Structures are given as structure tokens and as C-alpha cells.
């Protein structure tokens, strides 16, 4: 008997969804920073065993949309929930039930496994108390307290998921790790460095496009463009005598070489695309599905 299915990782921004998926898949597929809303797309990570295939979907954090980019991000969540055979609903230790964002999970027929993350921060009976607290709000099949940071109890998640997967052949070839392209991961790695190197609104105003990706025998040559919304942001991203942009490029190249296992030649340029987050057509060009 072979079990296979789609598992959607859902939760508010910054609860550790991406960290969790990377640990469960064993690869750094989703970018991780301490800033909220780092994940903008639905990113699939696939793990296989002899008798199972789990297709995880890391999704953007649940939020009330303020503009078109947010709407596109929430559409990924909606589609992911429609596809899901199992929902991994992630909350963090100190989190409380949010009626606006979580009410819909009280009506779902799809099996929900509630994961309470960041238990490494727990004091006294806090973990037990939180498990009891969430039982009153979400009819989860199982509640698993974990720490994505330390790895505590992560080994309990896969066996729990397998209990609720339908009998089905694999949806992807056994050797596949993700449904995303190499260009996508190149742009995400560069975008992660932007989130790590700039403050306030800058990371949220940036989008990365890969204009060319040429793989040769010993090197990959990548030309990327960082789009910002205003001229003033362009100056900040480039920095004095290009110092800030150079730092992003150096850090991104190092991670790209680790990810692809090859030497990387990386070009980064900065261009202005006025208010791109609010323009449907521009979002489509950047790969967001409306």
C-alpha cells in the first residue's frame, strides 16, 4: 500500500513555517529571516519513502490583504488549502486564537494537525497549558508541540501525517525535491539577502527577477535585477559607492554556490518599477498568479 498526498503548512507570519518545512524536507527550499512576510509564494518540498510521498507546501503567512501583492499571496494560501489532504496548522507558543484568520479552520473537513512551535521558549507547564487551550478552538486530529530551532519532537510530525494520507501513487517522480525552477531559487536566495541587509520598508518594496541563467560545465552565470518602487529606494539598495549592493551580491553568491554545488558568477542591477506591489500586470510578470 502506497500513501501520497499534499500537506499545506499554514499559519500567521513568522511562526516558523519555512524553518519547519526546511527541517522536514532536509533542504533549504524556503528562505528564512526574522522579518514577517518573507515567504511570498507557495513553495513545494517533496519527501519520499518506499511506501509514501509527502508533498509539503510552504505558504505565505495569513494576513488581511492591504494591496495586490498581499491578495496574490493569500490566493496561494487559498489554493493550497483546496489541494490539501492534510493541513499542518502552525502556531507559536505565545499565540492566541485569532477569530478573523482562524475561524475557517473550525469548519474544515480536511484533517488538521496543530503544531505548536517554539517550545524551546516554554516555562513551567506552558506547553501542557497551550495544548489544552487550543483544544477548545481547533478540532485537530493531533496536537504536536515542537521546536523547529532545536529539532525537538519534529520526528513526530511525519508519522502523524502518514496516518491521514490517502492511498495513492506518488504525484512526482521519486527523485524530485520540489516543483520550483532553478531560476526561482536563485531569485529567492538573493531576496533573502535583501531581507537580511536592509531595514524598514526596503525588503518589502523589492522584487528580484532573474534575467538570465546560463549553466556551463564548471560555472553558472546569473544576471539578476532587483526592482524597487521608488528612486529613493534605489539609492538605499545600492548604497554608498555600491557598497550595500556588493554585500548582498557577495552573500548571495556564497549561498548560491552552496545550493547549486557550482561556482557562480552573479551580476546584480537595480531598477525602479513604480508601485509594483499594487499592479496586477507587474505582479503577473514577476510570477505571481492572481
C-alpha positions in Angstrom: 0.0 0.0 0.0 1.4 3.4 -1.0 0.2 6.6 0.6 0.6 10.0 -1.1 -0.8 13.5 -0.6 -0.5 17.2 -0.3 0.3 18.7 3.1 -0.2 22.5 3.5 1.8 24.3 6.1 -0.4 27.2 7.2 0.0 29.9 9.9 0.5 33.6 10.6 3.7 35.4 9.6 6.8 34.5 11.5 5.5 31.4 13.4 8.3 29.3 11.8 6.5 27.7 8.8 9.6 27.9 6.5 12.0 26.7 9.1 9.7 23.8 9.7 9.4 22.8 6.1 13.2 23.0 5.5 13.7 20.7 8.5 11.0 18.3 7.4 12.3 18.1 3.8 16.0 18.2 4.8 16.9 21.0 2.4 16.8 24.8 2.5 14.0 25.4 0.0 12.2 28.3 1.8 14.1 31.5 2.7 14.1 32.3 6.4 14.5 35.7 8.1 13.3 37.2 11.3 11.1 39.6 9.4 7.4 38.8 8.8 6.1 38.1 5.3 9.4 36.8 3.9 7.6 34.0 2.1 5.6 35.3 -0.9 4.9 32.2 -3.0 3.7 28.7 -2.4 6.8 26.5 -2.4 6.6 22.8 -2.6 9.0 20.4 -0.9 8.7 16.7 -1.7 9.9 13.8 0.5 9.7 10.1 -0.5 9.8 6.7 1.2 9.2 3.3 -0.2 5.5 3.4 0.7 4.8 7.1 0.8 5.2 10.5 -0.8 4.5 13.8 1.1 4.3 17.0 -0.9 4.6 19.9 1.6 3.5 23.4 0.6 5.1 26.3 2.5 2.7 29.2 2.1 2.8 32.9 2.9 1.7 33.9 6.4 -2.0 34.5 6.9 -2.9 38.2 6.9 -5.6 40.7 5.9 -4.6 41.9 2.4 -3.8 45.6 2.0 -2.8 45.6 -1.7 -2.5 43.4 -4.8 0.7 41.6 -3.7 -1.0 40.6 -0.4 -4.0 39.4 -2.4 -1.8 37.3 -4.6 -0.1 35.8 -1.5 -3.4 34.9 0.1 -4.5 33.3 -3.2 -1.6 30.9 -2.8 -2.9 30.0 0.7 -6.4 29.5 -0.7 -5.3 27.2 -3.5 -3.0 25.3 -1.1 -5.9 24.7 1.3 -8.1 23.5 -1.5 -5.5 20.9 -2.6 -4.6 19.8 0.9 -5.0 16.2 2.1 -3.6 17.2 5.5 -3.3 20.7 7.0 -0.3 21.5 9.3 -1.6 24.5 11.2 1.4 26.2 12.9 1.0 28.4 15.9 3.8 29.7 18.2 3.9 29.2 21.9 2.5 32.6 23.0 -0.1 32.8 20.2 -3.8 33.1 20.9 -6.8 32.1 18.7 -7.4 34.8 16.1 -11.1 34.7 15.0 -10.6 36.7 11.8 -7.8 34.4 10.4 -8.6 31.0 12.1 -12.4 30.8 12.1 -12.4 29.0 8.8 -10.3 26.1 10.2 -13.2 25.3 12.6 -15.3 24.3 9.6 -12.7 22.3 7.6 -13.3 18.6 6.9 -9.6 18.2 5.9 -7.6 16.6 8.8 -5.7 19.2 10.8 -2.5 18.6 12.7 -1.9 21.5 15.0 1.8 22.2 15.6 2.8 24.4 18.5 6.2 25.8 17.6 9.0 27.5 19.7 8.5 25.3 22.8 12.2 25.9 23.5 11.0 29.2 25.0 8.5 27.4 27.3 8.4 27.9 31.1 6.8 25.6 33.6 3.5 24.0 32.4 3.2 26.3 29.5 3.3 23.6 26.8 0.6 21.5 28.5 -1.5 24.6 29.1 -1.3 25.6 25.5 -2.3 22.1 24.2 -5.4 22.3 26.4 -6.1 25.9 25.3 -6.1 25.0 21.5 -8.3 22.0 22.0 -11.2 24.5 22.7 -10.7 26.2 19.4 -9.5 23.8 16.7 -10.7 20.2 16.3 -7.2 19.0 15.4 -6.6 15.3 14.9 -3.4 15.7 16.8 -1.5 18.5 18.6 2.2 18.3 18.5 4.5 20.7 20.5 7.8 21.2 18.7 10.8 23.4 18.3 11.9 23.9 14.7 15.0 25.6 16.1 16.3 22.7 18.3 14.5 19.9 16.4 12.6 18.8 19.5 9.6 16.5 18.6 10.0 17.1 14.8 10.3 13.3 14.4 6.6 13.0 15.5 5.2 15.0 12.6 5.8 12.7 9.6 4.3 9.6 11.3 1.3 11.7 12.2 0.9 12.9 8.7 1.2 9.4 7.2 -1.8 8.3 9.3 -4.1 10.7 7.4 -2.7 10.4 3.8 -4.9 8.7 1.2 -3.9 5.6 -0.6 -2.4 6.9 -3.9 0.6 6.5 -6.1 3.2 9.4 -6.0 2.4 12.6 -7.7 6.0 13.4 -8.6 9.0 11.2 -9.6 10.7 9.8 -6.5 14.0 11.8 -7.2 12.2 15.2 -7.3 12.7 17.5 -4.4 10.5 20.5 -5.5 8.2 21.8 -8.2 10.1 25.1 -8.5 12.8 26.0 -11.1 16.4 26.8 -10.5 15.7 30.4 -11.5 13.1 30.7 -8.8 15.5 29.5 -6.1 18.2 31.9 -7.4 15.8 34.8 -7.1 14.7 33.7 -3.6 18.3 33.4 -2.3 19.0 37.0 -3.5 15.7 38.2 -2.0 16.6 36.6 1.4 19.9 38.6 1.4 17.9 41.8 0.8 15.7 41.0 3.8 18.8 40.4 6.0 20.6 43.5 4.9 18.0 46.3 4.8 15.6 47.7 7.3 12.1 49.0 7.5 10.2 49.1 4.2 13.0 48.3 1.8 12.8 44.5 1.8 9.0 44.6 1.2 9.5 47.0 -1.7 12.0 44.8 -3.5 11.4 42.0 -6.0 14.1 40.0 -7.7 14.0 39.0 -11.4 16.5 36.6 -13.0 17.1 37.9 -16.5 19.5 35.2 -17.5 20.6 31.8 -16.0 23.3 30.1 -18.1 24.7 26.9 -16.8 28.1 25.9 -18.1 30.3 22.9 -17.2 32.0 24.5 -14.2 30.1 27.7 -13.6 26.6 29.2 -13.6 26.3 32.8 -14.9 23.3 34.6 -13.4 22.1 38.1 -14.2 19.6 39.5 -11.7 17.6 42.7 -11.4 16.4 44.0 -8.1 13.2 46.1 -8.6 12.2 48.8 -6.2 9.2 51.0 -6.1 10.9 54.5 -5.9 14.1 56.2 -6.9 14.9 56.9 -3.2 14.9 53.2 -2.5 17.2 52.5 -5.4 19.9 54.7 -3.8 19.5 52.9 -0.5 19.7 49.4 -2.1 22.9 50.4 -4.0 24.5 52.2 -1.0 27.5 54.5 -0.9 29.8 53.7 -3.9 27.7 50.5 -4.4 28.8 49.0 -1.0 25.3 47.7 0.1 24.6 46.1 -3.2 28.0 44.5 -3.3 27.5 43.0 0.2 24.1 41.5 -1.0 25.9 40.1 -4.1 28.8 38.5 -2.1 26.4 36.9 0.4 24.0 35.7 -2.3 26.8 34.2 -4.4 28.1 32.2 -1.4 24.7 30.7 -0.8 24.0 30.1 -4.5 27.3 28.2 -4.8 26.3 26.1 -1.8 22.8 25.5 -3.2 23.8 24.6 -6.7 27.1 23.0 -5.9 28.9 25.0 -8.6 30.9 28.2 -9.0 28.6 31.2 -9.5 29.2 34.4 -11.5 26.5 36.8 -10.3 25.5 40.2 -11.7 23.1 42.3 -9.8 21.4 45.5 -11.1 18.8 47.8 -9.5 15.8 49.3 -11.4 12.7 51.2 -10.4 9.2 49.8 -11.2 6.7 52.3 -9.7 4.4 50.8 -7.1 4.8 47.3 -8.5 3.1 45.8 -5.4 -0.2 47.4 -6.4 -0.2 46.5 -10.1 -1.7 43.2 -11.2 0.1 43.1 -14.6 3.5 43.7 -13.0 2.8 41.1 -10.4 2.0 38.6 -13.1 5.3 39.5 -14.8 7.1 38.7 -11.6 5.5 35.3 -11.5 2.6 35.9 -9.1 -0.6 34.1 -10.1 -3.8 36.1 -9.5 
